[in-house]
Amino acid sequence: MDLMILTAVHGTDRMPPRDPWLSGERLSYYHLGHVAADILGRLSGNGPGTTFNLATATAGALAALAIAGLAADVTALGRAATRTAKVVAAGVSATTLLLLTPLIGLVNLAAASGLGERAWWVMLGVANVPVEAGAREGVPTAFWWWWSSTRVLPDTISEFPAFTLILGDPHAHLLSMPLSLIAVAIAVATFEGGAPLTWRRWQRDPERLFLTSAVFAAIFMTNAWDIFVYGALWGAAGILAFRRAGWSWLPAIVGASRWAMAPVALALVVAYGFIESLDAPPLGLAPVLGEHSDPVRWLLVWGAPLTAALVALAFLRPRLANNSATAAFSLAVAPVAAWVGLLINV
């Protein structure tokens, strides 16, 4: 699919490109990331086949660079803002972004190495876990044994950066990672800016206005689903900035909404051509119930990143270190408790 999109982008003389899989129709899929990949290929004198691999490596490298800079900046906001602390934060963040995986990977490693009874691991309820084959030097020998790490929840794909990079697939969600991290940096700057969030701020700093609008427009055109997550994060940062200035919740929400109107409007203008050409799928929200969710599988997916987040929290806020066990327990139990409550109500 992604090679098809990259080839379509490479061979077109207008946007949106024609759909090679549906003759006579426009390509109705977010493809700005593939346009950027094609530019990389053209600058390096390569066609779509080689560019396919270059795009995967470049997206991972750019994401690692972006999160390292972001981590260093966030660390600088704390009291322990030494050079060593910033370097450590940058290194840990880049490493965890590219290498951190769900805990189901450890299960497969343990099972393939003969640790524990097979019945233990089967009880987790994850399809194709544990793998059938054994292990060589601690690593399972089964073909694509790591595939099941993204299928912890039935009929659901739960990808993570390491999986996508190993798979070698420059899909939209991989190509959007660097942009998404820039959006997080914008949210951090919004929260810590120390200046009133007003339209006059945009007028005094039009470069910031254009950058904010361009980033969110680019995210939408690269991987449209990401706009909901990172747009909400940016909006929450704006509300909290008003709260820090002493505003109550309702005025803070109104003020942040008013302040965000200018960049949102400009982003819509920038992305209008793409929006006009896109055939949007039906959207909806629903709770994940029944066989698709349980506390064990939830922890298999989120246990590792939660642990990393708690370590970072304790590092950046030493006063919380004494209560780290309570915080860890609360963060781990809260979503499970919500899940149980939802089942009881249903």
C-alpha positions in Angstrom: 0.0 0.0 0.0 2.6 2.5 1.0 4.8 1.7 -2.0 1.7 2.2 -4.1 1.2 5.7 -2.6 4.8 6.6 -2.9 4.9 5.5 -6.5 1.7 7.5 -7.2 3.1 10.6 -5.6 6.4 10.2 -7.5 4.8 9.9 -10.9 2.1 12.5 -10.7 2.0 16.0 -12.2 -0.8 17.3 -9.9 -2.2 16.8 -6.5 -4.0 14.8 -5.3 -2.4 12.0 -7.4 -4.4 9.4 -9.2 -5.2 6.2 -7.4 -3.3 3.3 -9.1 -5.7 0.8 -7.5 -8.9 2.4 -8.7 -8.5 3.8 -12.2 -9.9 7.2 -12.8 -10.2 8.1 -9.1 -8.2 10.4 -6.9 -6.0 9.0 -4.2 -8.2 9.5 -1.1 -5.7 8.9 1.6 -3.5 11.2 3.7 -0.2 11.3 1.8 1.8 14.4 2.7 4.4 12.1 4.5 4.8 10.2 1.2 5.3 13.5 -0.6 8.1 14.4 1.9 9.6 10.9 1.4 9.5 11.4 -2.4 11.3 14.7 -2.1 14.0 13.0 0.0 14.3 10.4 -2.8 14.6 13.0 -5.5 17.2 14.9 -3.7 19.3 11.8 -3.2 18.7 10.6 -6.8 16.7 7.5 -5.9 13.4 6.1 -7.2 10.4 4.9 -5.1 12.0 1.5 -4.4 15.0 2.8 -2.6 13.1 5.8 -1.2 10.8 3.3 0.5 13.7 2.2 2.8 15.2 5.7 3.1 11.8 7.1 4.3 11.6 4.4 7.1 15.1 5.1 8.4 14.7 8.9 8.1 11.4 9.0 10.0 12.8 7.0 12.8 15.9 9.2 13.0 14.0 12.4 12.9 11.6 11.2 15.6 14.5 10.2 17.8 16.1 13.6 17.3 12.9 15.4 18.0 12.1 13.6 21.2 15.7 14.0 22.4 15.5 17.7 22.0 12.0 17.8 23.6 13.2 15.7 26.6 16.1 18.0 27.1 13.9 21.1 27.0 11.4 19.6 29.4 14.2 18.7 31.8 15.5 22.2 31.6 12.1 23.4 33.1 12.7 21.4 36.3 15.0 22.1 39.2 17.5 19.4 38.2 18.3 21.2 35.0 22.0 20.2 34.9 23.7 19.5 31.6 24.1 15.8 32.6 20.4 15.6 33.4 19.4 16.9 30.0 21.8 14.6 28.2 20.5 11.6 30.2 16.9 12.6 29.5 17.6 13.0 25.8 19.3 9.6 25.6 16.6 7.8 27.6 13.8 9.3 25.6 15.3 8.5 22.2 16.1 4.9 23.3 12.6 4.3 24.8 10.9 5.7 21.7 12.7 3.4 19.4 13.1 0.3 21.5 10.3 0.2 24.2 7.8 -2.6 23.4 4.7 -4.1 25.1 5.4 -6.7 27.8 4.1 -9.4 25.5 7.5 -9.5 23.9 9.1 -10.6 27.2 6.4 -13.3 27.5 7.4 -14.7 24.1 11.1 -14.5 25.0 10.5 -16.3 28.3 8.3 -19.0 26.8 10.6 -19.7 23.9 13.5 -20.0 26.3 11.7 -22.6 28.4 10.8 -20.4 31.3 7.5 -21.2 33.0 4.8 -23.6 31.9 3.2 -23.0 28.5 -0.2 -23.1 30.2 0.7 -19.9 32.2 1.3 -17.9 29.0 -1.8 -19.3 27.2 -3.9 -18.0 30.1 -3.0 -14.5 29.1 -5.5 -14.9 26.2 -3.2 -13.4 23.5 -3.5 -15.1 20.1 -0.3 -17.0 18.9 1.3 -16.5 22.3 3.5 -18.2 23.3 5.2 -19.0 20.0 5.6 -22.6 19.0 9.2 -22.7 18.1 12.1 -22.6 20.6 14.9 -20.0 21.0 18.4 -19.5 19.7 20.6 -17.3 21.9 17.4 -16.3 23.8 15.5 -15.1 20.8 12.5 -17.1 19.4 13.2 -18.9 16.1 9.5 -18.8 15.0 8.9 -16.8 11.8 7.8 -13.3 12.6 7.4 -14.2 16.2 7.2 -10.5 17.1 4.0 -9.9 15.0 1.8 -11.0 17.9 3.1 -8.1 20.0 0.7 -5.8 18.0 -2.3 -8.1 18.3 -2.7 -8.3 22.1 -6.3 -7.1 21.8 -8.4 -9.2 19.4 -9.3 -7.7 16.1 -7.2 -4.6 17.0 -3.8 -3.4 15.8 -1.7 -1.9 18.6 1.5 -0.8 16.8 4.5 0.9 18.3 7.5 2.5 16.8 9.9 -0.4 17.2 7.5 -2.7 15.4 7.0 -0.4 12.5 10.7 0.2 12.1 11.5 -3.6 12.2 8.7 -4.3 9.7 10.2 -1.6 7.5 6.9 0.0 6.6 6.8 3.7 6.0 3.1 4.0 6.7 1.5 7.3 7.5 1.6 6.8 11.3 5.4 6.3 11.1 6.0 9.3 8.8 3.9 11.5 11.1 6.0 10.8 14.3 8.4 13.7 13.9 5.6 16.1 13.3 3.6 14.7 16.2 6.6 15.3 18.5 6.9 18.9 17.3 3.2 19.3 18.2 4.1 18.1 21.8 6.9 20.7 21.9 4.4 23.3 20.9 2.1 22.2 23.7 5.0 22.4 26.2 5.9 25.9 25.0 2.2 26.9 25.3 2.0 25.6 28.9 5.3 27.1 30.0 5.3 30.3 27.9 4.6 32.7 30.7 2.8 35.2 28.4 -0.9 35.8 28.2 -2.6 33.7 25.5 -4.3 36.4 23.5 -4.7 37.4 19.8 -2.2 40.2 20.4 0.4 37.5 21.1 -0.1 36.1 17.6 0.1 39.6 16.1 3.4 40.2 17.8 4.8 36.8 16.8 3.3 35.9 13.4 6.1 33.3 12.9 4.8 31.3 15.9 1.3 31.5 14.5 2.3 30.2 11.1 4.5 27.5 12.6 1.7 26.3 14.8 -0.8 26.3 12.0 1.5 24.6 9.6 2.5 21.8 12.0 -1.1 20.9 12.7 -2.2 21.1 9.1 0.8 18.9 8.2 -0.2 16.4 10.9 -3.7 16.2 9.5 -2.4 15.7 5.9 0.2 13.1 7.0 -1.9 11.0 9.3 -5.3 12.5 9.9 -6.2 10.5 13.0 -3.3 12.1 15.0 -4.9 15.5 14.8 -7.4 14.5 17.5 -4.8 13.4 20.0 -2.2 16.1 19.5 -4.8 18.8 19.0 -6.4 17.8 22.3 -3.0 17.9 24.0 -2.3 21.4 22.7 -5.8 22.6 23.7 -5.3 21.2 27.2 -2.0 23.0 27.4 -3.7 26.3 26.5 -6.4 25.7 29.2 -3.8 24.9 31.8 -1.8 28.1 30.9 -4.9 30.1 31.7 -5.4 28.2 34.9 -1.8 29.0 35.9 -2.6 32.6 35.4 -5.4 32.4 38.0 -8.4 31.8 35.7 -11.2 29.5 36.8 -12.0 26.5 34.6 -14.9 27.8 32.5 -13.2 31.2 31.6 -10.0 29.3 31.0 -11.7 27.0 28.5 -13.4 30.0 26.8 -10.2 31.9 26.7 -8.1 29.0 25.3 -10.8 28.4 22.6 -10.8 32.0 21.6 -6.9 32.1 21.5 -6.8 28.9 19.4 -9.2 30.2 16.7 -6.5 32.0 14.7 -4.1 29.1 14.2 -7.0 26.6 13.7 -8.5 28.8 11.0 -5.1 29.2 9.3 -4.5 25.5 9.5 -7.8 24.8 7.8 -6.8 27.2 5.0 -3.4 25.5 4.6 -5.0 22.1 4.4 -8.1 23.0 2.4 -7.0 21.4 -0.8 -6.4 18.1 0.9 -9.6 18.3 2.9 -11.6 19.0 -0.2 -10.1 15.9 -1.9 -10.6 13.5 1.0 -13.5 11.1 1.2 -13.8 10.8 5.0 -14.8 7.5 6.5 -17.6 7.3 9.0 -16.4 8.2 12.5 -17.7 7.0 15.9 -16.7 6.2 19.5 -17.5 3.1 21.5 -16.1 1.4 24.6 -14.0 -1.7 24.1 -15.9 -4.5 25.9 -16.2 -8.3 26.1 -13.4 -10.5 24.8 -11.6 -7.4 23.3 -10.4 -6.0 26.7 -9.4 -7.1 30.1 -7.0 -5.8 32.8 -4.2 -8.3 32.0 -4.0 -7.4 28.3 -4.4 -3.7 29.1 -1.3 -4.0 31.3 0.6 -6.1 28.7 0.2 -3.1 26.3 0.6 -0.1 28.7 2.7 -1.5 31.5 6.0 -0.7 29.9 5.3 2.9 28.9 3.6 3.6 32.2 6.8 2.4 34.0 9.0 4.6 31.9 6.6 7.6 32.5 6.7 7.0 36.3 10.5 6.9 36.3 10.6 10.1 34.4 8.1 11.7 36.7 10.1 10.7 39.8 13.3 12.0 38.1 11.8 15.4 37.1 9.9 15.9 40.4 12.1 14.5 43.2 9.5 15.5 45.8 7.2 12.9 44.3 9.8 10.1 44.6 8.7 9.3 48.2 5.2 8.7 46.9 6.2 6.9 43.7 4.8 3.6 44.8 1.4 5.2 45.5 1.5 7.0 42.2 2.5 3.9 40.3 -0.3 1.9 41.9 -2.9 4.7 41.2 -1.9 5.0 37.5 -2.0 1.3 37.0 -5.2 0.6 38.8 -7.3 3.7 37.7 -8.0 2.5 34.1 -8.6 -1.1 35.2 -11.1 0.2 37.8 -12.8 2.3 35.2 -13.0 -0.8 33.0 -14.6 -2.9 35.8 -17.0 -0.1 36.6 -18.1 0.1 33.0 -18.7 -3.6 32.8 -20.7 -3.5 36.0 -22.9 -0.7 34.6 -23.4 -2.5 31.3 
